[in-house]
Amino acid sequence: MPTDSGLAAAYPLLFAPQRWEWGGLDAQFAIGAPADALVTNVHVVGFSGDQVILCRDDRDVWFLPGGTREPGESVEECVGRELLEEAGAVLTSPLTVVGAHHCVTDRPLPYRPHQPHPEKAWLWCVADAAIVQAPTMPEDAEQIVEVRAVPIPEAAVLLLTDQPWLPDLLMLAVETRRGDAAAR
């Protein structure tokens, strides 16, 4: 896998420093896995064959399934729970880490008491998955109105409704997945 600097040239929006106002976060993407204790959120680029599983919420935003880790929850357990809640999907292959947004918040308290503060990380993974049922959607979570497996080019366009750097992340996940397949 190329270095961060080589990938930054290929995926400039993903590697650009970001400010996430909703969480008072300054975020910077890097390849590789951060320390597990820093990982507060996990998201997965889930592939059903050659298509990407996306969710659309009641704001008409398309996004990759994932969310906040619960106390004592492993990365894999978080992804499994979030896939069912948001996409009605299950993992069908192991997770591969794509990278993480390393974040520092200016908020005085952590988002949840069990989370590290002020530093944290949002982990991005890739794996195969299968949609097996309707999303389970807890009442206090975002409300999903549609789940679809779509071709990669369509996924890149739909993800623009969430963040401008998500198509870069998607393409890096595609590259990571191809590298995993070649290594087998």
N, C-alpha and C positions, 0 to 999 in steps of 0.2 A: 504494500500500500504506500502511495506517495506520502510525503511529509505534509504537515499543516500548511507550510508556505506554498508548496506546489498545488495543493488542493484549493488554497485561498485564491489563487489565480484562476482556477477552473470554476470555482463557486463563490464569487465575490460577495454576493448578498448574504449567503450563509455565514461566511467568516467575518463579515463586517461587525464592529462593535454595535450593540443594540441597547436601546433603552425601552424597557417594558413598563410603562407608566402604571398600568393596572396593579402591578405588584411592587412598584418602587424599585425595580431591578435594573441593574446594569449587567448585561449578558454578553459573553464572548464564547463562540463555538470553537471546539477543538476536537480532533479525532481521538479515539481511545476512550477507555472507561475511567471516570473519576473514582476517588475512594468511595466505597459503598456507603459509608456513613454520611456522605454529603448528598446522596441521591434522594431528592424529595419527590420527583416526578419522573414517570417513565412513559414513553410513547413508542409505538411500533408502526413501522411501515410493513403492513401485513400483505403478503402476496397470496392470492388464490390463483394458482397457475401463473400466468403471465400478467394477471390483472392485480390492481391495488385496491384494498378494501378501504373505503372512505365512509365517513358519517356526515350527515347534514343535520344541524340543530334547528331549533325554532326561530333562530335569527337569520336563517338561510345561509349559514356559514358551513363550508365543507372542511373537515379536519381529519387528521390521523388519530385513531383511537389511542387512549392513554389517559393517565391522570396521576393524582397524588397518592403516594404510598401511605398505607395505614401503619400504626405502630407495630413493630415486629415483623412486618411483611417483607418478604424477599422481592427482588426485582421480578423474578419469574412469576411469583404469586400476584404481584401488582398487575403485570401485563395480562395474566389469565383472567383476573377479576374485571379489569377495565375492558378487555375485549368482549366479555360476555355482557357487561353493563351497557356499553356503547354500540357494539356492532353485532351482538348475538353470535360471536365467533369464538373459536378455540384454536390454540396453537397446534400446528401439525409438524413443526420442526423446532429445533433449539433456537434460542435467540442469539443473534450476533450483534454486538455493539457497533454502531456506526460512529458515534461521538456523543458529545454532551455540550450543553450550554452551561458554562461556569458562571454563576450569578452571585452578585452581592446586592443586598437590599439596603435601602436607607430607612426602612420602617423600623420602629423601635422594638417590635416584638415579632417572633416567627409567625408565619401563617397559621401553623398548628403547633401546640406546645411541644410535641415530640420531635419537631424538625430542628435541624441545625440552624444557627443564626449568627451572624448575618450572611455567611457564605452558604451556598447550596448549589446543587447541580440538577439539571434536567437531562436525563439520559434518553438518547434516541437509538432504537434498535431496529433490526430487520429480521423477519421470520416468515415462514409459510403459515397460513391460517385458513380456516374454513368457516364460512357462515353456516351455522347449524340451527339457529332459532331467531326469534325476534329479540332485540335488545331488552335486557332486564330493567334498565333505567330506574335507579332509586329516585324517590320523589325529590330529594334535595340536589340532584345532579342536573346537568343540562338535559333538556328534553330532545331526544333524537326523533326526527321525523322521516329519515330515510337512510338506508344503508345500501351501498352498491359496491360491487367489484367492477372497476373500470380499467380500460387500457392505460398504460403509463402516460401517453401524451394528454389524454383527457384528464387524468388525475392531476397533472401539472397545472392545467388550466383551472380546474375546480379549486385546488389548494390556494390559488391566488385570492379567493374570497376570505381566507384566514390571515395569512402573512405573506409578504412578497418574497421572502427567502425560502419558503417551503418547497417550491419547485427545485431549488438547488439541493435541499436536503433529500428530496425524493430521488434525484439523479445520483447523488452520492450513495444512497441506499441501494439503488440498482447496481452501481459499480461494485459495492461491497458484496452484494449477493452473487454477482457474477464471479468475483474473486473466490468466494466460498465454494461455488460449484466447480470452478477450475481446480481448486485444491483437493477436491474429493477424488 
